[in-house]
Structure formats: structure tokens, C-alpha cells
Amino acid sequence: MATDPDATSDLAGSDLAEDDAPEPTFVERLEKFVWISSGMFSVAALGLAFTGYVTFAAYEEAGSNFLAAIAASGIFGLTTYLKFGPPSE
């Protein structure tokens, strides 16, 4: 099985194109961090509320977790609307 030298040179060229990409600025990194962290916190808070509600029947404590999940979901939705996340392709 012989390899095509043109195919390997194309792969090497694509690696160079990735290396030449500009490094994101501090603001871009901060926007992505806010987007990712708000989404992860929302899922974690909702998961904790659901787990406590189902397994321990802790109805009183679940309310604060649901409130935190709703607030984080709102922030996640706002940051998504403002396009803080990765670009759509």
C-alpha cells in the first residue's frame, strides 16, 4: 500500500493553518468562560435539585437549587443570545 505524497503534504499544510490562527483576546476568553461556566452551573444546580427531590424527598431544600438553576439558565441564555459561545458554523 503506497501513500500519496500530495495527501500528506495537504495534512501538513492544515496543521500550519491552525498554528497561524490568532490567539483569542482576554475579552474573548472571558466571554467563553462566562458562557461555559453558566451552562455548567445551571446543569449542576438542576441535577442537585432533582436528585435531592427524588431520592430524599427534600422539598424545602430543592427550592433554592431550582432557583439557582433558573438564574444560571437565564444567564446562559443571555450569553448565548449575545454570542459569547463558540461561533456557529
FENBELLIN-V271447 format. One record per residue. RES is the residue in one letter. SS is DSSP state (H for helix, E for strand, L for the rest). OMEGA is omega as a letter, one per 30 degrees, with the letter a starting at -180 (* if undefined). Layout:
BEGIN
res:RES ss:SS omega:OMEGA
res:RES ss:SS omega:OMEGA
END
This chain:
BEGIN
res:M ss:L omega:a
res:A ss:L omega:l
res:T ss:L omega:l
res:D ss:L omega:a
res:P ss:H omega:l
res:D ss:H omega:a
res:A ss:H omega:l
res:T ss:H omega:l
res:S ss:H omega:l
res:D ss:H omega:l
res:L ss:H omega:l
res:A ss:H omega:l
res:G ss:H omega:l
res:S ss:H omega:l
res:D ss:H omega:l
res:L ss:H omega:l
res:A ss:H omega:l
res:E ss:H omega:a
res:D ss:H omega:a
res:D ss:L omega:a
res:A ss:L omega:a
res:P ss:L omega:l
res:E ss:L omega:a
res:P ss:L omega:l
res:T ss:L omega:l
res:F ss:H omega:a
res:V ss:H omega:l
res:E ss:H omega:l
res:R ss:H omega:l
res:L ss:H omega:l
res:E ss:H omega:l
res:K ss:H omega:l
res:F ss:H omega:l
res:V ss:H omega:l
res:W ss:H omega:a
res:I ss:H omega:a
res:S ss:H omega:l
res:S ss:H omega:l
res:G ss:H omega:l
res:M ss:H omega:l
res:F ss:H omega:l
res:S ss:H omega:a
res:V ss:H omega:a
res:A ss:H omega:a
res:A ss:H omega:l
res:L ss:H omega:l
res:G ss:H omega:l
res:L ss:H omega:l
res:A ss:H omega:a
res:F ss:H omega:l
res:T ss:H omega:l
res:G ss:H omega:a
res:Y ss:H omega:a
res:V ss:H omega:a
res:T ss:H omega:a
res:F ss:L omega:a
res:A ss:L omega:a
res:A ss:L omega:a
res:Y ss:H omega:a
res:E ss:H omega:a
res:E ss:H omega:a
res:A ss:H omega:a
res:G ss:H omega:a
res:S ss:H omega:l
res:N ss:H omega:l
res:F ss:H omega:l
res:L ss:H omega:l
res:A ss:H omega:l
res:A ss:H omega:l
res:I ss:H omega:l
res:A ss:H omega:l
res:A ss:H omega:l
res:S ss:H omega:l
res:G ss:H omega:l
res:I ss:H omega:l
res:F ss:H omega:l
res:G ss:H omega:l
res:L ss:H omega:l
res:T ss:H omega:l
res:T ss:H omega:l
res:Y ss:H omega:l
res:L ss:L omega:l
res:K ss:L omega:l
res:F ss:L omega:a
res:G ss:L omega:a
res:P ss:L omega:a
res:P ss:L omega:l
res:S ss:L omega:a
res:E ss:L omega:*
END
